[in-house]
Amino acid sequence: MSLEELTDEMAQQYADFDDELAVSLDRETRNELALLETALEPEETDELVRRAIHMLFQTTVETGKLDFHLRSGFDVTYDEYLSGMTFGEMTGADQYPKLDDERRYRF
């Protein structure tokens, strides 16, 4: 897969989300959410969910897990996604033809 395919899939996923997202919670998650709601007293429960997504995203980026999954699935990193260019494109490595070992030293 490539940077273009990642961008296309991201656009599709983004389009699939509505302003509201229904999420089913298991008992453990409900209990943790209730405790956070009680302790942090946000104006809305939605705020806690938004914070949780931001924290998960940040942790995934900082630990390298996002890059690992992006590299495995799309052969790009998060930095490459943000810049819109692969590392090879950034450094110009993609501009040169592959070396042919049989004709390498012929003039």
Phi and psi in degrees as a GROMACS rama.xvg file:
@    title "Ramachandran Plot"
@    xaxis  label "Phi"
@    yaxis  label "Psi"
@TYPE xy
-140.652  178.767  SER-2
-60.9978  -39.4866  LEU-3
-64.9493  -40.4173  GLU-4
-66.6427  -38.0126  GLU-5
-62.3328  -45.6815  LEU-6
-62.0312  -41.479  THR-7
-64.4616  -44.4978  ASP-8
-65.6357  -38.336  GLU-9
-61.4844  -44.4709  MET-10
-62.4677  -40.5536  ALA-11
-65.8996  -45.7882  GLN-12
-60.3124  -44.2474  GLN-13
-61.0017  -42.3016  TYR-14
-66.3412  -29.4804  ALA-15
-72.3287  -22.2963  ASP-16
-79.7782  134.76  PHE-17
-90.9259  -179.879  ASP-18
-63.9418  -27.9154  ASP-19
-119.311  144.021  GLU-20
-128.551  118.622  LEU-21
-80.6527  127.742  ALA-22
-129.254  130.09  VAL-23
-89.1877  141.64  SER-24
-116.06  137.906  LEU-25
-83.306  175.529  ASP-26
-60.6035  -44.5351  ARG-27
-63.1776  -44.7809  GLU-28
-64.7873  -41.5321  THR-29
-60.5169  -42.4647  ARG-30
-63.8159  -45.6274  ASN-31
-64.3941  -40.663  GLU-32
-64.449  -41.1976  LEU-33
-62.5056  -41.7404  ALA-34
-65.981  -43.4607  LEU-35
-63.2504  -40.9117  LEU-36
-59.8527  -44.6936  GLU-37
-67.3833  -44.6074  THR-38
-75.0207  -42.7503  ALA-39
-91.0719  -19.3034  LEU-40
47.3772  56.1942  GLU-41
-71.6903  163.89  PRO-42
-66.2645  -34.9511  GLU-43
-139.692  151.728  GLU-44
-63.1061  -31.962  THR-45
-54.1532  -34.9754  ASP-46
-62.6321  -39.9949  GLU-47
-64.3432  -40.3009  LEU-48
-65.7866  -41.9012  VAL-49
-61.3831  -44.7186  ARG-50
-61.1081  -41.0295  ARG-51
-62.513  -41.3139  ALA-52
-65.1038  -42.6232  ILE-53
-61.3636  -43.4063  HIS-54
-64.6475  -43.9744  MET-55
-62.5437  -42.8796  LEU-56
-61.4917  -49.2882  PHE-57
-61.0218  -43.8586  GLN-58
-64.2561  -40.959  THR-59
-64.8362  -38.1235  THR-60
-68.9341  -48.5681  VAL-61
-65.4892  -33.1721  GLU-62
-84.5081  -7.85998  THR-63
87.0234  0.907854  GLY-64
-65.7388  -36.3118  LYS-65
-64.9959  -46.3032  LEU-66
-60.0957  -40.9731  ASP-67
-58.9415  -47.8716  PHE-68
-70.3298  -38.6256  HIS-69
-65.9846  -40.6744  LEU-70
-66.4701  -39.9207  ARG-71
-66.6672  -41.9544  SER-72
-91.1119  -31.08  GLY-73
-128.312  -4.01681  PHE-74
60.1014  36.9183  ASP-75
-139.249  166.279  VAL-76
-109.211  172.098  THR-77
-63.476  -40.0002  TYR-78
-61.7689  -39.9094  ASP-79
-65.1441  -39.4678  GLU-80
-62.2398  -45.6458  TYR-81
-63.0897  -39.4065  LEU-82
-80.8  -19.8899  SER-83
79.207  11.9794  GLY-84
-138.731  145.022  MET-85
-76.6197  165.262  THR-86
-60.1397  -40.5941  PHE-87
-60.2423  -39.1757  GLY-88
-69.3982  -37.7155  GLU-89
-64.9916  -39.5704  MET-90
-91.4009  -8.10287  THR-91
83.5387  7.26948  GLY-92
-64.9592  -24.4008  ALA-93
-79.7955  -4.7752  ASP-94
-82.0354  -23.0079  GLN-95
-97.6859  144.019  TYR-96
-69.8392  157.043  PRO-97
-65.9292  143.434  LYS-98
-77.1478  138.099  LEU-99
-103.064  112.567  ASP-100
-60.4029  -31.254  ASP-101
-71.2263  -32.4878  GLU-102
-109.568  13.0045  ARG-103
-59.5481  -42.5444  ARG-104
-103.137  11.0678  TYR-105
-83.2242  143.722  ARG-106
